Amino acid sequence: MVFSSFVFLLAFLPIVLLIYAICPRKLCNVVLLLASLLFYAWGEPIYVLLMFFSILQNYVSALLIEKFKEKEKATIAKVVLVVCIVLNVGMLGFFKYADFVVGTINSISGVGLSLFRLALPIGISFYTFQTMSYTIDVYWGKVKAQRNIINFATYVTLFSQLIAGPIVQYKTVAKEIDSRKVRVSDFAEGAFRFSVGLAKKVLIANQVGALFDTIAASSQLTVASAWLGAIAYTFQIYFDFSGYSDMAIGMAQMLGIRTRENFNYPYFSRSIKEFWTRWHISLSSWLRDYIYIPLGGNRKGKMRKHLNTLAVFLVSGIWHGSGMQYIFWGLMQGGYQVAGEVLQPIRKKVRNVLKINDEECNLLKTYFEEILEYIIHNDKENIPVSIVNIYRGTDGKYYGKIEKILVKGEENKLCTECEGALHNKPVVGMIIVNNMEWRDGKLQGGTILHPDNG
């Protein structure tokens, strides 16, 4: 279920808001938790159990950490934290990178190991980072461990931010999770914000996305059309992602929870460094607080600072998806930042000599750097093998039916294995074989994935 779907807009959201408005205040979190679990199970019921495991192990770990810290058993508390982090990262890494690792081993050694072909759990990248930030903050003493598991589960599963963020750190909403009051002015402001986000997604992102798809599918590209496609892709990415963030922030405000901004006009940035303070701010803040600063930040000399920057963006690339293009994209982002800082004195001298306007030059440079990065980040290099429509069978499982073969080859077995038991129900998604991703409400990947951008 996506925010722009009729099911969500005309049924799920109005019903949830109505029940939430009339229920006793003590039951608000129960209502939100049940609604969020229904929202999550709509896309992939089986992985609700995985999310339960994540909630339970982080809930228990935080309680144990706080208990051992109070008894001045810091070593045991640290062991619990490390085990918790290993479980979180291991779970995320397995589902996200298992097939990539096996495929790489097969390519290098030729052993022919079988792929796991597991669907990526919805929102796992987002809720894993959220739960880790909570447990780490408990260890650091920045927040108290949440003793009410309903409240903690509500924080993790809240449907407004579960699938596409923002990544909400517990310390920023702890008070509102425990107790909150929805004012009419807040509800109206949240509804307006939601509407703006919906318009960004439907009226702008989907339209420029269709333009990009048309250009990308063309076999004869001119220089002008290639640039138009690249620019359209950057606008699609921004309006799609920021639109979802606006909708998420708006819905949370309608429920009495204020979350931080996630975008701040990133294409007006004057450097890559500034860009990452304006783009996906919740992720950038998370990486800064839980990786960059613990590694030493800028406190241990310039070389260590540059290595820390590269490490942060390597993690960012790995977080965004599985594949060498994501790792390369992350390292390139970090490399831009390091190079920008190292070469800044030289650039300044050159601009002074040539009398170049710093403001205009930086804006254009940053935007075209981002165009290049998005092209590399995009998976269009992997030529689609087959277009497969996904149906939901009477048994609740998902099945694929090949609609169009684009390139014949052994890879088509990935599609033919999915056929069978189709029921006369609407198509719920589409995949394009070979390392594509979920985009524009369609399933696009080498295995049958369900809607998830995480």
Secondary structure, DSSP 8 states (H G I E B T S, - for coil): --TTSHHIIIIIHHHHHHHHHHS-GGGHHHHHHHHHHHHHHHH-GGGHHHHHHHHHHHHHHHHHHHHHHHTT-HHHHHHHHHHHHHHHHHHHHHHHHHHHHHHHHHHHH------------TTHHHHHHHHHHHHHHHHHTSS-----HHHHHHHHH-TTTTTT-----HHHHHHHHH-----HHHHHHHHHHHHHHHHIIIIIIHHHHHHHHHHHH-SS--HHHHHHHHHHHHHHHHHHHHHHHHHHHHHHHHTT-------S-GGG-SSHHHHHHHSSHHHHHHHIIIIITTTTTTSS-HHHHHHHHHHHHHHHHHHH-SSHHHHHHHHHHHHHHHHHHHSHHHHHHHHHHHT--HHHHHHHHHHHHHHHHHHHHS-TTS---EEEEEEE-TTS-EEEEEEEESS-SGGGHHHHTT-----SS---EEEETTT---BTTB--SSS---S---
